[in-house]
Amino acid sequence: MSTKPNVSVTVRRDEPLERALKRFKRMCERVGIRKLVRAKSYYEKPSEARRRELRKQVRNRRRAERKAKERSQRKMDRARARRASLADGMPQGDGND
């Protein structure tokens, strides 16, 4: 995050302070302030930062490969089911029956 997150909450008329505080906390969580504070709470050597980023890239790449494999498997399953239904002689349902 290169810019500082700007989070502000205005308390609405007749709104309990607890509810406004809860909204504020939710907004902070969404913007990622807690994550930023945790990351800046201790010094991280540049080599450790690079290593962490590399692990993150590997994890994302493996996840993308797994998702692509699952998508291709689903596509093959649908094609196999379509061929099986055509082989059984089921009508295609083109509306000209």
Helices and strands as residue ranges (DSSP letters): H 17-31, H 33-40, H 46-87
